[in-house]
Amino acid sequence: MKPGSRRVLLVDNDPMFRRLLTTLLSKETGCEVRQAHGGAEAIDAAELWRPDLVILDISMPRLDGFAACHALKQGKLKPAPQVMMVSAHSTLEEQVKAFSAGADDYLVKPIDHLEFRSRVHLHFRLREAQAVVKRSQRKLRKRHAELQRLTSERSREMLATQDIAIFTLAKVAESRDNETGMHLTRMREYSQLLACDLRDRSPYADQIDNTFLDDLYRSSPLHDIGKVGIPDAVLLKPGRLTVEEFEIMKQHASIGANILQQAVKQSASGSFLAMAALIAQSHHERWDGTGYPRGLAGADIPLPGRIVAVADVFDALTSKRPYKEPWPAEKAAQYIEEQSGSHFDPVIVDAFRRVLPRFLDVHRSCGDDGSSLMSMLQTATALNSADVTTYIERAMAFTTDVPAFMSRTPDIVMI
């Protein structure tokens, strides 16, 4: 604050006292001074002129110094001016009342010139310090907002990158099977519909929060990742599997869980990968205990696995395969309901019944036209990330040779 910019409003009903202080302030402090003879006039003048310091007499008619001080400190001026109250008769009670009204200083008449000058300079320094703090706070807020924006943007990019990598990894397993292009997209949408309904109106509501929903959405495409470990002769066999072949096929649940559990140990993103491992291992369990790989029954089957089981079976039934034609959605829905209490959790079947119209919307809108993978590739391009693009290219180049792909990119299970 330069001397020429220092403004003092002098308020006293004694014109002689005002002239004395005006002379003193102008000559010895270089301030710009204006005068007011009463409290009401002081408030009006302060709002128009915005002084840095108000020297305010206590004993004034109509609106005394206490009321004027309170109005100045609580009024429209932001920041409020420094207020130095002046009194001809000092008492402890009056001082307490002055500071309670918001005064920053208290001076007793008659005024010592040296003390007065020092006090005025002190208040200017305080005012300048306050201005510096305000500017610093504004800069910090602006910087904080920018850091939050950058952090949020970076987090979104990282999540998008992870999702692309996860989806590509899931496509590796899917490409070795007879499942079709949009299976993964439909799976995650079906699972999300069921979970949202269960959160809103089911006994499982206390188990399903936003983190659960996010993890389920991101992890459900990895439900069959274990198929990368199943021999082609079994996985790609067009006809019915023998008993021995089916035992080999069932191993994909444990293989997928093992892959993902190892990833959990070496990843900071343990939440959704841990759920992915649960889903991979449990989505072929049955409510009555006749499923695989561990023969779990009822609530012993992890909730994410029970949800994905319904989504997976519905999509398998309503999708075309080389060995079967798609079932009508009504027939598939009837099968799901008939299997309530045997294959599927009855509570989840109830949720399925409620959201069936939205299942049908997903089934119609996510046809097997390959648009899901194209969408993921477009997202990767939008990220401007050479690493992601390279990852996608390598993944697609090796989908026909999974062992080679896995050996050339050992970090694929560490996502």
ABEGO torsion letter per residue (X at the ends): XBAAABBBBBBBABAAAAAAAAAAAAAAAGBBBBBBABAAAAAAAAAAAGBABBBBBABBBGBBAAAAAAAAAABABOBBBBBBBBBABBBAAAAAAAAAAGBABBBBOBBBAAAAAAAAAAAAAAAAAAAAAAAAAAAAAAAAAAAAAAAAAAAAAAAAAAAAAAAAAAAAAAAABABBAAAAAAAAAAAAAAAAAAAABBAAAAABBAAAAAAAAAAAAAAAAAAAABBAAAAABABBBBAAAAAAAAAAAAAAAAAAAAAAAABABAAAAAAAAAAAAAAABBAAGABOAAGBBEAABBAAAAAAAAAAAAAAAABBBAABBBBBAAAAAAAAAAABGAABBAAAAAAAAAAAAAAAAAAAABBBAGAAAAAAAAAAAAAGBAAAAAAAAAAAAAAABAAAAAAABAAAAAX
